Amino acid sequence: MLYDYCVIGGGIVGVATAHRVLSRHPGASLLLLEKADALAGHQTGHNSGVIHSGIYYEPGSLKARLCREGARRTKEFAIAHDIPFQVCGKLLVATDSAEHARMLALYERSITNGVEVELLDAAELVRREPHVTGVGALFVPDTGIIDYRRVTEALATRVRTAGGEIVVGAEVTAIDESGDAVTVSGPAGSWRARRLVACAGLQADRMARMAGLRIELRIVPFRGEYYQLPPARQGLVRTLIYPIPDPELPFLGVHLSPTIDGDLTVGPNAVLGLSREGYRKGSIDPRDAREVLGFPGFHRVAAANVRTGLRELRNSLFKRGYLAECRRYCPELTIEDLRPREAGIRAQAVLRDGTLVHDFLIERTARSVHVLNAPSPAATSALPIADHIVNELDA
């Protein structure tokens, strides 16, 4: 069978893209292939479940624009499909003078990005969150929490209702593009389509190279390790509590996050992963490790971030170091409060010269579109990202 469209990747971006294709082209034949045995099994199902506001991102970037729109549309989609979510707000807490200066710069960026933010002093911070301390904070009222697995499943239901076919357990090991079609094949079979979209996340660079794209980047996996606080601590905070991010780093730091199912989590940190899909601590995949450690861009990133990398590694190996990061803004936490929770793995695109790709990155061939970088806030932004991808596909 020759499909009109094939989508590789059953995370929220891939499923949202399949949904958007069928919304724009009713009656088209579409196949979605997912390597894992279920949808949303990787980045989508291993994040903090935050509906981001768009406060952090470079003004004018795709992240800044699509995150704001995505937050609104995610909430609208959740209401329409009876998916629980909560707009609990977020506090970004400055704990010293250097962070306070970065906080003020972030406040100015939020104004440029059109994000509603309230500037708080130390007294107001403690009044709102008695268990949190700092020299000041930004309050972002529109930030929320949701279960992105449920959003993905609701989108998948709409894909199937519109006639789309979803196949799980379908690893892709070869892509062959010809003048009139793209052939996708793997151990589970072979499929042909007129147009292909690859939203492969942790495997994005490999899919692009299979399709013949000459890319100068590599996906470097970073493990984000979480802890879960005990039930007695669930009421510790009412809002999401984040540190002030370091603009030189792509990660937001260890945060305290209520979840939509009633848990309270701490995390994530960011340590190099030696297995793109290995969630257990110490997981090593020889191919993944070889590709990362042999990539010049990784060595340049590591050399430029030695102190940060060593700190993250120390905090991964020693729970007390991790605890110290949390106690900077929530000093009453104890080592007994940190209970294990499954890690996540972030797909970070890195260029050969060591540049970290911060924005969403999409490349194309004559018949395919490849999402090469879609880190946080991709889950929040999935619906407008899908619009953007389909625009590229139809161009």
Backbone hydrogen bonds in HBPLUS format (Angstrom, degrees):
<---DONOR---> <-ACCEPTOR-->    atom                        ^
c    i                          cat <-CA-CA->   ^        H-A-AA   ^      H-
h    n   atom  resd res      DA  || num        DHA   H-A  angle D-A-AA Bond
n    s   type  num  typ     dist DA aas  dist angle  dist       angle   num
A0003-TYR N   A0192-ARG O   2.89 MM 189  6.17 165.8  1.91 148.5 143.6     1
A0194-ARG N   A0003-TYR O   2.88 MM 191  6.41 144.5  2.01 147.7 156.7     2
A0004-ASP N   A0029-SER O   3.08 MM  25  5.14 130.8  2.34 117.7 131.4     3
A0195-ARG N   A0004-ASP O   3.10 MM 191  6.24 131.9  2.34 129.7 143.3     4
A0005-TYR N   A0029-SER O   3.04 MM  24  6.41 147.2  2.15 151.9 161.3     5
A0031-LEU N   A0005-TYR O   2.98 MM  26  6.38 150.8  2.07 143.2 151.8     6
A0006-CYS N   A0195-ARG O   2.89 MM 189  6.33 141.1  2.04 149.3 161.8     7
A0197-VAL N   A0006-CYS O   2.86 MM 191  6.32 150.6  1.95 157.5 166.3     8
A0007-VAL N   A0031-LEU O   2.79 MM  24  6.24 157.7  1.84 156.4 163.5     9
A0033-LEU N   A0007-VAL O   2.84 MM  26  6.27 160.1  1.88 165.8 172.6    10
A0008-ILE N   A0197-VAL O   2.79 MM 189  6.25 160.6  1.83 160.4 167.1    11
A0199-CYS N   A0008-ILE O   2.76 MM 191  5.76 163.9  1.78 163.1 166.7    12
A0009-GLY N   A0033-LEU O   2.80 MM  24  5.99 177.9  1.81 173.4 172.7    13
A0040-ALA N   A0010-GLY O   2.91 MM  30  5.99 162.6  1.94 134.1 140.0    14
A0015-VAL N   A0011-GLY O   2.99 MM   4  6.19 171.0  2.00 163.0 165.6    15
A0016-ALA N   A0012-ILE O   2.92 MM   4  5.85 156.0  1.98 139.0 146.5    16
A0017-THR N   A0013-VAL O   2.95 MM   4  6.05 147.8  2.06 140.8 149.6    17
A0018-ALA N   A0014-GLY O   2.98 MM   4  6.28 156.8  2.04 147.8 153.6    18
A0019-HIS N   A0015-VAL O   2.96 MM   4  6.20 158.5  2.01 147.9 153.8    19
A0020-ARG N   A0016-ALA O   2.92 MM   4  6.15 152.6  2.00 142.7 150.2    20
A0021-VAL N   A0017-THR O   2.88 MM   4  6.13 158.5  1.93 154.0 159.4    21
A0022-LEU N   A0018-ALA O   3.18 MM   4  6.41 165.6  2.20 150.1 152.8    22
A0023-SER N   A0019-HIS O   2.97 MM   4  6.17 140.1  2.13 140.9 152.6    23
A0024-ARG N   A0020-ARG O   2.95 MM   4  6.12 156.0  2.01 150.7 155.9    24
A0025-HIS N   A0021-VAL O   2.80 MM   4  5.89 143.2  1.94 145.1 156.6    25
A0028-ALA N   A0025-HIS O   3.09 MM   3  5.76 159.9  2.14 142.3 143.5    26
A0165-GLU N   A0030-LEU O   2.93 MM 135  6.18 165.5  1.95 150.9 155.5    27
A0032-LEU N   A0165-GLU O   2.77 MM 133  6.19 156.1  1.82 159.9 168.1    28
A0167-VAL N   A0032-LEU O   2.86 MM 135  6.18 168.5  1.87 173.4 177.0    29
A0034-GLU N   A0167-VAL O   2.94 MM 133  6.27 153.2  2.01 162.7 164.3    30
A0169-GLY N   A0034-GLU O   2.89 MM 135  6.08 108.3  2.41 142.8 161.9    31
A0170-ALA N   A0034-GLU O   2.88 MM 136  5.48 170.2  1.89 137.0 135.4    32
A0169-GLY N   A0036-ALA O   2.71 MM 133  5.04 149.8  1.79 144.9 139.9    33
A0045-GLY N   A0042-HIS O   3.12 MM   3  5.57 123.3  2.46 109.6 122.5    34
A0046-HIS N   A0043-GLN O   3.31 MM   3  5.17 160.7  2.35 100.6 106.3    35
A0146-ILE N   A0049-GLY O   2.80 MM  97  5.21 152.3  1.87 146.6 154.9    36
A0051-ILE N   A0144-GLY O   2.75 MM  93  4.74 170.4  1.76 122.8 126.0    37
A0144-GLY N   A0051-ILE O   3.14 MM  93  4.74 162.3  2.17 129.2 134.6    38
A0061-SER N   A0058-GLU O   2.93 MM   3  5.50 160.6  1.97 144.9 146.3    39
A0065-ARG N   A0061-SER O   3.15 MM   4  6.43 168.6  2.16 154.4 156.8    40
A0066-LEU N   A0062-LEU O   2.79 MM   4  5.73 167.1  1.81 158.6 162.5    41
A0067-CYS N   A0063-LYS O   2.93 MM   4  5.63 148.8  2.03 140.9 148.6    42
A0069-GLU N   A0065-ARG O   3.44 MM   4  6.69 172.2  2.44 149.0 151.1    43
A0070-GLY N   A0066-LEU O   2.72 MM   4  5.68 151.0  1.80 140.0 149.8    44
A0071-ALA N   A0067-CYS O   2.86 MM   4  6.00 155.8  1.92 152.7 156.8    45
A0072-ARG N   A0068-ARG O   3.37 MM   4  6.64 164.3  2.40 146.7 149.7    46
A0073-ARG N   A0069-GLU O   2.99 MM   4  6.24 167.3  2.00 154.0 157.9    47
A0074-THR N   A0070-GLY O   2.75 MM   4  5.78 152.4  1.82 149.8 157.1    48
A0075-LYS N   A0071-ALA O   3.23 MM   4  6.37 161.7  2.27 144.0 147.9    49
A0076-GLU N   A0072-ARG O   3.07 MM   4  6.35 157.5  2.12 146.6 153.3    50
A0077-PHE N   A0073-ARG O   2.82 MM   4  5.96 158.9  1.87 147.0 152.8    51
A0078-ALA N   A0074-THR O   2.92 MM   4  6.09 156.7  1.98 146.2 152.7    52
A0079-ILE N   A0075-LYS O   3.01 MM   4  6.25 158.2  2.06 148.4 153.6    53
A0080-ALA N   A0076-GLU O   3.01 MM   4  6.23 162.0  2.05 148.3 153.3    54
A0081-HIS N   A0077-PHE O   3.01 MM   4  6.16 136.7  2.20 144.3 155.4    55
A0083-ILE N   A0078-ALA O   2.84 MM   5  4.61 169.7  1.85 139.0 141.7    56
A0082-ASP N   A0079-ILE O   3.42 MM   3  5.22 171.5  2.43 102.6 103.9    57
A0086-GLN N   A0145-ILE O   3.07 MM  59  5.43 154.7  2.13 148.1 154.8    58
A0145-ILE N   A0086-GLN O   2.86 MM  59  5.43 144.5  1.99 147.1 158.7    59
A0089-GLY N   A0143-THR O   2.87 MM  54  4.59 157.5  1.92 156.0 149.2    60
A0240-LEU N   A0089-GLY O   3.15 MM 151  6.43 168.7  2.17 152.2 148.9    61
A0090-LYS N   A0140-VAL O   2.97 MM  50  5.10 145.1  2.09 127.1 138.2    62
A0140-VAL N   A0090-LYS O   2.76 MM  50  5.10 166.8  1.77 156.0 160.6    63
A0091-LEU N   A0240-LEU O   2.80 MM 149  6.11 167.3  1.82 164.6 165.8    64
A0242-TYR N   A0091-LEU O   2.81 MM 151  6.08 173.6  1.82 165.7 167.2    65
A0092-LEU N   A0138-LEU O   2.85 MM  46  5.10 159.5  1.89 147.4 154.2    66
A0138-LEU N   A0092-LEU O   2.94 MM  46  5.10 149.5  2.04 135.6 145.1    67
A0093-VAL N   A0242-TYR O   2.79 MM 149  6.16 159.6  1.84 170.1 167.5    68
A0094-ALA N   A0136-GLY O   2.96 MM  42  5.44 169.7  1.97 147.4 150.5    69
A0135-VAL N   A0094-ALA O   2.77 MM  41  5.75 146.0  1.88 147.4 158.8    70
A0100-HIS N   A0096-ASP O   2.90 MM   4  6.12 146.8  2.01 146.4 157.2    71
A0101-ALA N   A0097-SER O   3.01 MM   4  6.29 152.0  2.09 146.3 151.8    72
A0102-ARG N   A0098-ALA O   3.18 MM   4  6.53 156.7  2.24 144.5 150.5    73
A0103-MET N   A0099-GLU O   2.74 MM   4  5.94 144.9  1.86 144.5 155.7    74
A0104-LEU N   A0100-HIS O   3.03 MM   4  6.35 151.4  2.11 147.3 152.9    75
A0105-ALA N   A0101-ALA O   3.19 MM   4  6.51 153.2  2.27 142.7 149.8    76
A0106-LEU N   A0102-ARG O   2.88 MM   4  6.11 150.9  1.96 145.9 154.4    77
A0107-TYR N   A0103-MET O   2.86 MM   4  6.14 143.4  2.00 143.2 153.8    78
A0108-GLU N   A0104-LEU O   3.13 MM   4  6.47 152.2  2.21 143.7 149.4    79
A0109-ARG N   A0105-ALA O   3.05 MM   4  6.38 153.8  2.12 143.9 151.4    80
A0110-SER N   A0106-LEU O   2.88 MM   4  6.13 151.8  1.96 146.3 153.9    81
A0111-ILE N   A0107-TYR O   3.22 MM   4  6.55 148.6  2.32 143.6 150.8    82
A0112-THR N   A0108-GLU O   3.15 MM   4  6.50 159.3  2.19 147.8 152.9    83
A0113-ASN N   A0109-ARG O   2.84 MM   4  6.11 151.4  1.92 152.3 160.8    84
A0115-VAL N   A0110-SER O   2.90 MM   5  5.13 167.6  1.92 155.3 154.2    85
A0114-GLY N   A0111-ILE O   3.10 MM   3  5.09 156.3  2.16 101.3 108.6    86
A0118-GLU N   A0139-PHE O   2.85 MM  21  4.97 156.4  1.90 141.5 149.5    87
A0139-PHE N   A0118-GLU O   2.80 MM  21  4.97 165.0  1.82 148.5 153.7    88
A0120-LEU N   A0137-ALA O   2.79 MM  17  5.08 169.7  1.80 166.5 162.8    89
A0137-ALA N   A0120-LEU O   3.07 MM  17  5.08 159.2  2.12 133.3 133.9    90
A0125-LEU N   A0121-ASP O   3.01 MM   4  6.22 154.7  2.08 152.6 160.4    91
A0126-VAL N   A0122-ALA O   3.14 MM   4  6.38 163.7  2.16 149.6 152.1    92
A0127-ARG N   A0123-ALA O   2.99 MM   4  6.22 148.9  2.09 143.1 152.6    93
A0128-ARG N   A0124-GLU O   3.04 MM   4  6.24 153.7  2.11 147.2 152.6    94
A0129-GLU N   A0125-LEU O   2.87 MM   4  6.03 161.5  1.90 153.8 160.0    95
A0132-VAL N   A0129-GLU O   3.02 MM   3  5.55 167.4  2.03 127.7 129.2    96
A0133-THR N   A0329-TYR O   2.94 MM 196  5.10 153.4  2.01 129.3 138.1    97
A0150-ARG N   A0147-ASP O   3.13 MM   3  5.58 124.6  2.45 106.2 117.8    98
A0151-VAL N   A0147-ASP O   3.33 MM   4  6.77 151.6  2.41 142.0 150.1    99
A0152-THR N   A0148-TYR O   2.96 MM   4  6.09 159.9  2.00 142.2 147.3   100
A0153-GLU N   A0149-ARG O   2.91 MM   4  6.20 159.0  1.96 150.9 156.6   101
A0154-ALA N   A0150-ARG O   2.98 MM   4  6.16 155.0  2.04 145.7 152.2   102
A0155-LEU N   A0151-VAL O   2.98 MM   4  6.27 156.0  2.03 149.2 155.8   103
A0156-ALA N   A0152-THR O   2.85 MM   4  6.10 155.3  1.91 149.1 156.7   104
A0157-THR N   A0153-GLU O   2.93 MM   4  6.18 150.6  2.02 145.2 152.5   105
A0158-ARG N   A0154-ALA O   3.21 MM   4  6.52 151.8  2.29 141.4 148.2   106
A0159-VAL N   A0155-LEU O   2.93 MM   4  6.29 146.2  2.04 145.9 156.3   107
A0160-ARG N   A0156-ALA O   2.96 MM   4  6.27 164.6  1.99 155.6 157.7   108
A0161-THR N   A0157-THR O   2.93 MM   4  6.12 159.5  1.98 146.7 153.0   109
A0162-ALA N   A0158-ARG O   3.01 MM   4  6.11 144.5  2.14 139.7 148.1   110
A0164-GLY N   A0159-VAL O   2.86 MM   5  5.16 152.1  1.94 153.9 144.5   111
A0163-GLY N   A0160-ARG O   2.95 MM   3  5.10 159.1  1.99 108.7 113.7   112
A0173-THR N   A0185-SER O   2.84 MM  12  6.10 161.6  1.88 146.2 152.4   113
A0174-ALA N   A0185-SER O   3.15 MM  11  5.30 139.5  2.32 152.5 146.3   114
A0185-SER N   A0174-ALA O   2.99 MM  11  5.30 164.4  2.02 151.7 152.9   115
A0176-ASP N   A0183-THR O   2.83 MM   7  5.04 162.5  1.86 149.6 155.4   116
A0183-THR N   A0176-ASP O   2.78 MM   7  5.04 172.3  1.79 146.7 148.2   117
A0178-SER N   A0181-ALA O   2.85 MM   3  5.48 174.8  1.86 175.3 177.1   118
A0182-VAL N   A0193-ALA O   2.72 MM  11  5.36 154.7  1.78 157.8 166.8   119
A0193-ALA N   A0182-VAL O   2.95 MM  11  5.36 149.6  2.05 143.7 153.6   120
A0184-VAL N   A0191-TRP O   2.76 MM   7  5.24 164.8  1.78 160.1 165.1   121
A0191-TRP N   A0184-VAL O   2.74 MM   7  5.24 161.5  1.77 157.5 164.1   122
A0186-GLY N   A0189-GLY O   2.89 MM   3  5.51 145.5  2.01 156.5 167.4   123
A0189-GLY N   A0186-GLY O   3.09 MM   3  5.51 156.7  2.15 114.4 121.4   124
A0196-LEU N   A0367-ARG O   2.96 MM 171  6.33 156.6  2.02 155.4 161.7   125
A0369-VAL N   A0196-LEU O   2.91 MM 173  6.39 146.2  2.02 145.6 155.6   126
A0198-ALA N   A0369-VAL O   2.85 MM 171  6.30 162.3  1.88 162.2 168.3   127
A0371-VAL N   A0198-ALA O   2.94 MM 173  6.16 177.5  1.94 172.1 171.5   128
A0203-GLN N   A0200-ALA O   2.97 MM   3  5.18 171.6  1.98 130.1 128.5   129
A0204-ALA N   A0201-GLY O   3.06 MM   3  5.07 164.2  2.09 115.8 115.8   130
A0207-MET N   A0203-GLN O   3.08 MM   4  6.37 159.9  2.12 159.5 165.4   131
A0208-ALA N   A0204-ALA O   3.08 MM   4  6.30 157.9  2.13 147.4 153.3   132
A0209-ARG N   A0205-ASP O   3.01 MM   4  6.25 157.9  2.06 147.8 153.3   133
A0210-MET N   A0206-ARG O   2.95 MM   4  6.15 155.5  2.01 147.7 154.7   134
A0211-ALA N   A0207-MET O   3.08 MM   4  6.33 144.2  2.22 142.2 151.3   135
A0213-LEU N   A0208-ALA O   3.01 MM   5  5.42 154.7  2.08 157.1 149.2   136
A0212-GLY N   A0209-ARG O   3.06 MM   3  5.08 158.1  2.11 102.6 109.4   137
A0352-ARG N   A0216-GLU O   3.02 MM 136  5.73 136.9  2.21 157.2 153.5   138
A0218-ARG N   A0350-VAL O   2.94 MM 132  5.48 147.3  2.05 145.8 155.6   139
A0350-VAL N   A0218-ARG O   2.96 MM 132  5.48 157.9  2.01 147.8 154.6   140
A0220-VAL N   A0348-GLN O   2.80 MM 128  5.20 177.8  1.80 149.2 149.3   141
A0348-GLN N   A0220-VAL O   3.15 MM 128  5.20 160.7  2.18 135.2 139.1   142
A0273-GLY N   A0221-PRO O   2.77 MM  52  5.09 160.0  1.81 147.3 140.2   143
A0222-PHE N   A0346-ARG O   3.01 MM 124  5.15 157.8  2.06 142.8 150.0   144
A0346-ARG N   A0222-PHE O   2.83 MM 124  5.15 166.8  1.84 150.4 149.8   145
A0223-ARG N   A0271-VAL O   2.64 MM  48  5.20 144.6  1.76 171.5 166.3   146
A0271-VAL N   A0223-ARG O   3.00 MM  48  5.20 161.6  2.04 145.1 150.3   147
A0224-GLY N   A0344-GLY O   2.69 MM 120  4.97 172.7  1.70 144.9 146.3   148
A0344-GLY N   A0224-GLY O   2.88 MM 120  4.97 160.3  1.91 140.8 147.3   149
A0227-TYR N   A0266-VAL O   2.81 MM  39  5.13 155.6  1.87 152.5 159.7   150
A0266-VAL N   A0227-TYR O   2.78 MM  39  5.13 159.7  1.82 147.3 150.2   151
A0228-GLN N   A0339-ARG O   2.60 MM 111  5.02 164.7  1.62 152.2 157.7   152
A0339-ARG N   A0228-GLN O   3.08 MM 111  5.02 148.0  2.19 133.0 141.3   153
A0229-LEU N   A0264-LEU O   2.85 MM  35  5.62 175.8  1.86 174.6 176.1   154
A0233-ARG N   A0230-PRO O   2.87 MM   3  5.57 158.7  1.91 124.5 131.2   155
A0234-GLN N   A0231-PRO O   3.13 MM   3  5.26 169.8  2.15 112.6 115.4   156
A0236-LEU N   A0233-ARG O   2.95 MM   3  5.28 158.7  2.00 124.5 124.6   157
A0241-ILE N   A0256-LEU O   2.91 MM  15  4.98 172.4  1.91 152.4 154.9   158
A0256-LEU N   A0241-ILE O   2.82 MM  15  4.98 157.3  1.87 150.3 155.6   159
A0249-LEU N   A0246-ASP O   3.01 MM   3  5.62 167.0  2.03 122.7 127.0   160
A0255-HIS N   A0267-GLY O   3.13 MM  12  5.29 170.4  2.14 112.7 115.2   161
A0267-GLY N   A0255-HIS O   2.96 MM  12  5.29 154.1  2.02 143.9 152.4   162
A0257-SER N   A0265-THR O   2.77 MM   8  5.13 164.4  1.80 149.0 154.4   163
A0265-THR N   A0257-SER O   2.88 MM   8  5.13 171.9  1.89 141.5 140.0   164
A0259-THR N   A0263-ASP O   2.92 MM   4  5.27 155.2  1.98 144.8 143.9   165
A0262-GLY N   A0259-THR O   3.03 MM   3  5.45 161.1  2.07 116.9 118.6   166
A0285-ASP N   A0274-LEU O   2.91 MM  11  6.15 174.7  1.91 139.4 137.6   167
A0278-GLY N   A0275-SER O   3.45 MM   3  4.99 175.7  2.45  98.7  99.9   168
A0283-SER N   A0280-ARG O   3.09 MM   3  5.65 145.8  2.21 143.8 141.3   169
A0289-ALA N   A0285-ASP O   2.85 MM   4  5.99 173.1  1.85 172.3 174.5   170
A0290-ARG N   A0286-PRO O   2.93 MM   4  5.96 161.2  1.97 145.6 151.3   171
A0291-GLU N   A0287-ARG O   2.98 MM   4  6.17 159.1  2.02 150.8 156.1   172
A0292-VAL N   A0288-ASP O   3.06 MM   4  6.28 160.3  2.10 152.3 157.2   173
A0293-LEU N   A0289-ALA O   2.92 MM   4  5.95 168.7  1.93 157.8 159.5   174
A0294-GLY N   A0290-ARG O   2.98 MM   4  5.76 135.7  2.18 136.1 146.3   175
A0295-PHE N   A0292-VAL O   3.10 MM   3  5.30 165.9  2.12 112.0 115.7   176
A0298-PHE N   A0295-PHE O   3.08 MM   3  5.58 129.7  2.34 111.9 123.4   177
A0300-ARG N   A0296-PRO O   3.12 MM   4  6.44 151.2  2.21 150.4 158.3   178
A0301-VAL N   A0297-GLY O   3.02 MM   4  6.28 155.4  2.08 147.0 153.7   179
A0302-ALA N   A0298-PHE O   2.83 MM   4  6.07 166.2  1.85 157.5 161.2   180
A0303-ALA N   A0299-HIS O   2.95 MM   4  6.06 157.6  2.00 141.8 147.8   181
A0304-ALA N   A0300-ARG O   3.10 MM   4  6.21 147.5  2.21 141.1 149.0   182
A0305-ASN N   A0301-VAL O   3.11 MM   4  6.23 120.5  2.48 140.5 155.3   183
A0305-ASN N   A0302-ALA O   3.19 MM   3  5.19 146.7  2.31  97.9 107.6   184
A0309-GLY N   A0305-ASN O   2.84 MM   4  5.91 165.4  1.86 155.2 160.0   185
A0310-LEU N   A0306-VAL O   2.93 MM   4  6.10 161.8  1.96 154.5 158.9   186
A0311-ARG N   A0307-ARG O   2.95 MM   4  6.14 157.0  2.01 148.0 154.7   187
A0312-GLU N   A0308-THR O   2.94 MM   4  6.19 163.8  1.96 154.6 158.6   188
A0313-LEU N   A0309-GLY O   2.96 MM   4  6.13 157.8  2.01 146.5 153.0   189
A0314-ARG N   A0310-LEU O   2.85 MM   4  6.02 160.6  1.89 148.1 153.6   190
A0315-ASN N   A0311-ARG O   2.93 MM   4  6.16 160.6  1.96 150.8 155.9   191
A0316-SER N   A0312-GLU O   2.97 MM   4  6.17 135.0  2.18 138.1 150.3   192
A0316-SER N   A0313-LEU O   3.12 MM   3  5.00 126.6  2.42  92.0 106.4   193
A0317-LEU N   A0313-LEU O   2.97 MM   4  6.25 152.9  2.05 150.9 157.6   194
A0318-PHE N   A0314-ARG O   2.80 MM   4  5.87 152.5  1.88 153.3 161.2   195
A0321-GLY N   A0318-PHE O   3.07 MM   3  5.68 137.2  2.26 114.3 124.3   196
A0323-LEU N   A0319-LYS O   2.84 MM   4  6.12 159.1  1.88 151.6 158.0   197
A0324-ALA N   A0320-ARG O   2.97 MM   4  6.16 148.4  2.07 138.6 146.1   198
A0325-GLU N   A0321-GLY O   3.37 MM   4  6.76 145.7  2.49 141.6 148.8   199
A0325-GLU N   A0322-TYR O   3.09 MM   3  5.37 125.9  2.39 102.4 115.4   200
A0326-CYS N   A0322-TYR O   3.36 MM   4  6.81 153.1  2.44 146.9 153.6   201
A0326-CYS N   A0323-LEU O   3.01 MM   3  5.14 115.4  2.45  99.2 114.7   202
A0327-ARG N   A0323-LEU O   2.87 MM   4  6.13 154.8  1.94 156.1 164.2   203
A0329-TYR N   A0326-CYS O   3.29 MM   3  6.19 151.5  2.37 120.0 123.9   204
A0330-CYS N   A0326-CYS O   3.00 MM   4  6.00 140.9  2.16 140.1 150.6   205
A0333-LEU N   A0330-CYS O   3.35 MM   3  6.29 174.1  2.35 129.5 130.6   206
A0337-ASP N   A0334-THR O   2.97 MM   3  5.34 148.5  2.07 107.2 116.8   207
A0338-LEU N   A0335-ILE O   3.34 MM   3  5.74 155.3  2.41 107.6 113.7   208
A0357-VAL N   A0349-ALA O   3.00 MM   8  5.52 174.8  2.00 155.1 154.8   209
A0351-LEU N   A0355-THR O   2.84 MM   4  5.17 170.6  1.85 156.7 158.0   210
A0354-GLY N   A0351-LEU O   2.93 MM   3  5.35 161.7  1.97 117.7 121.6   211
A0361-LEU N   A0373-ASN O   3.02 MM  12  4.86 151.8  2.10 132.3 136.9   212
A0372-LEU N   A0361-LEU O   2.79 MM  11  5.40 138.9  1.96 147.0 159.1   213
A0373-ASN N   A0361-LEU O   3.26 MM  12  4.86 147.0  2.38 136.7 133.5   214
A0363-GLU N   A0370-HIS O   2.92 MM   7  5.26 158.7  1.97 151.9 156.3   215
A0370-HIS N   A0363-GLU O   2.70 MM   7  5.26 177.3  1.71 165.0 164.7   216
A0365-THR N   A0368-SER O   2.83 MM   3  5.13 158.7  1.87 143.1 149.4   217
A0378-ALA N   A0375-PRO O   2.89 MM   3  5.55 134.3  2.11 111.5 125.8   218
A0381-SER N   A0377-PRO O   2.92 MM   4  6.07 154.7  1.99 152.3 160.6   219
A0382-ALA N   A0379-ALA O   3.37 MM   3  5.15 168.8  2.39 103.0 105.8   220
A0385-ILE N   A0381-SER O   2.88 MM   4  5.92 157.3  1.93 163.6 170.0   221
A0386-ALA N   A0382-ALA O   2.92 MM   4  6.03 153.1  1.99 145.3 151.9   222
A0387-ASP N   A0383-LEU O   3.22 MM   4  6.61 150.2  2.31 141.9 149.4   223
A0388-HIS N   A0384-PRO O   3.00 MM   4  6.26 159.3  2.05 148.4 153.1   224
A0389-ILE N   A0385-ILE O   2.86 MM   4  6.17 156.0  1.92 154.7 161.5   225
A0390-VAL N   A0386-ALA O   2.96 MM   4  6.15 166.0  1.98 153.5 156.7   226
A0391-ASN N   A0387-ASP O   2.92 MM   4  6.15 147.8  2.02 146.6 156.0   227
A0392-GLU N   A0388-HIS O   3.12 MM   4  6.42 152.8  2.20 142.7 149.2   228
A0393-LEU N   A0389-ILE O   2.84 MM   4  6.16 151.9  1.92 147.0 156.1   229
A0394-ASP N   A0390-VAL O   2.89 MM   4  6.02 150.8  1.98 145.4 151.7   230
A0395-ALA N   A0392-GLU O   3.31 MM   3  5.20 148.8  2.41  95.1 104.1   231
